């Protein structure tokens, strides 16, 4: 029986792409960079994903992700890349300005509060996630928040989860489940740490070979009968 949930935030509880689009467009205006088209935002998203996947493979550091993605993006569009560090600093805060819940996630979390223990586990920066969790009120519902930047290790590394387990004892691994949209971060992380995995797959994509998802859901409300609460 699952008694503890480890929640991913971006694109699981909150619509990260909506926040990303709003933040970048606001900052293009703030930095007087002209219009940022949908095509440009789509290109940035692809660059960004690539950098985060390299981080998950321990190929680069988080600092290299945060500035490097904008260095590449600006370079491709002929924008002065020297502003990348300052742009990123503002971007971390602006990400929390747009809150869009996935599947009315806050209501789901509030329903589950007291029935199971709930923790955030995220690779997002402290600056961005702290603001999001406060403004969305998701932080108020959680029993704890674990951010890789503070733990010093990223999902999907087993060491990330070991540090979480040390903090949330007592917790039998057989009673812990991670819920997230990322196969490479959340599901792989659950597999690496020996806990149950629940893949949030709203687009109905097939599970690739090499991954084990104990449960697959397309809507967060499906967790309630799954948990039997």
N, C-alpha and C positions, 0 to 999 in steps of 0.2 A: 504493500500500500504506500502510495506516494504521500509524504508528509511535508516535504520541503521542495519549493520551486525556485530555480535560479532563472531569472528573467533577463533576456537581452532587451535592449531599449530600442535602438535605431532600426526602423523597418519591422519591428515586432510590436512593441507597445505604441510607438510614435512613428508617424510618417516622415522618415528622414528626408526623402526626396523633395517633399513639399517645403520643408524647412531649408534645405540646401538651395533650392531654386530662389526662394524669397531672399535668403541671405546674400547670395551672390549678386542678384539684381540690385539689392539695396546698396551693396558696397561698390558696385560699378558706378552707381550714381554718386555715392559719397566721395569716391576717389576720382570722379570726373573722367571715367574711362569710356564713356559713350554707352551705346545699347549692348546688352548681353542677350543674344538671341537664344531660342530654344536649342538650336543646333550647337551653339557654344556650350551651353549648360550640359547637354548630352555628352559632348566631348570631355568636359571637365569630369563628369561623373565616371566616365570610363577610365580616365587617367587616375582619378582618386581611388577607384576600386583596385586598380593594379598596384598602387602603392601600398594599400592596406593588406593586400594578399601577400606582397613581399614581406611586410612586417610579420604576418602570421607565420611565414616560413623562416623567420629569424634572419632574413637577409639584410635588413636595414633597421635603423632605429626609428622610434616614433618622431623624434625631432626631424629626421630626414623625410619622413612622410609628410608632416605638416607643412613644411616650407617647400619641399621638393615638388609636390603636386602642382603648386602654384607657379613655381619656376618653369616647369614644363608647359603648363597651360598658357602662361603669359608669353613664353617664348614662341609657341606655335602661332599665336595671334598678333605678334609684333608689339606686345605691351611691355613697358619698362619693367623688367623682372626684379629690379632693385627694391620694388615696393612689396615683394612677396612676404617678407617677415611681418611687416606692419599689417598688411592685408589679412594674413592668417590670424594675427592677434585679434583683430576686429571680428573676423569671421567666427571665431570660437564663441563670442558673446552673441552675435547676431543669429546663430543657429537656434538659440533659445527663444527668439522673438516670435517664431511661428510654431504654434502647438496644434498639431492635427493628430487626433487619436486614431489608432487602428481598431476597428471593430468595437468602438466604445470601450476601449481597454480599461479606462479608469473605473467604470462600473463593474467590470469583471474582477478587477483587483480588489475593489471594496467588498464585493460579495465573498471573495475567497479569504479576506482578512479574518484571522482567528480560526479559520478552518484548516489552513495549511500555513507553514512559515514561507515567507516570500522575500527574496533578495534580488537586487540588481547585480548583474555581472556584465561589465561593459569594457570595451577597449577604447571608448571615447575619452576625450580629454577631460580632466577635472573641471576646467573652466566651462566647457560646453555642457557636460552632463549635469553638473551642479545646477546650472541655470535652468536647464530643461526640466529636471526633476522637481525643482521648486515651483516653476511657473505652471507646470502641468498638474501639480499636486500629487504626482505619482510617488514622490519621495515620502510623503506623509503616510502612505499606505504600507510601505516596505518595512521589513524588520531589520534591514541593513542594506548598505550599498558598497559594492566592491568594484573599484576602478583599477584597471591594469597600471595606469600611470602611478598610482599610489602603491600598488603591490610590487611594482618593479618587474613584472612579467606579463606577457600578453596571452589571451586566449589564442589558440587552442592548447597551449602548453599545459601539461599535467601539473607543473609547479604552480600555475595560477590557481588551479582548483584545490591543490593541497593547502594553499594559504587560506582559501575560503573555508575549507573544511575545518581547519584549525580554529577558525574564529567562530564557527556556528555550532560547535560541539554542544551537546551530543547530537550526532546525525549519522544514522546508518546509511551507507552508500546506496543500499538497495531501496531506500526510501526517499532518495533525492533524484530530481529530474530537472534537466535544463530545457527551456523553451526558447527557441530562436529561429530566425529566418536564414541565418548564414550556415551553409554546410561546412565551409572551411574553418569557421571560427567556433560556432556554437555546437553543431553536431559532431564535428571532429573533436572538439574539446570534451564533450560528454563521453565520447568513445575512449579518448585517451585517459580519462579519469575514472572510468568504470561505473558511471551513473547512467540512468535512463535518459533517453533523448526524445524530445518532441519537436519535430520539424514543422515550423509554421510556413505553410506553402499555399498562400492564397491564390496563386496563379495555376495551381494544379499541375506543376511540373513533375516529370518522372524522377524518382530517386536514382541518382547515378550509381554506378557500380563502385564498390569500395566504401560506401557509407552504410551505417546501421541506424535507422530511425525506429525506435520502439513504437512511436505513434506519429502520425502525420495528420495535421489539421489544416483546414482552409479558413477557419474563423475561430477567433479566440474563445468564443462562447462554448465551443465544443469541448473545452477543457473541463467544464463543470461536471457533465455526466461522466467524462473519462475518469475524473478523480473520485466520483461517487459522493460528492458533497452537495 
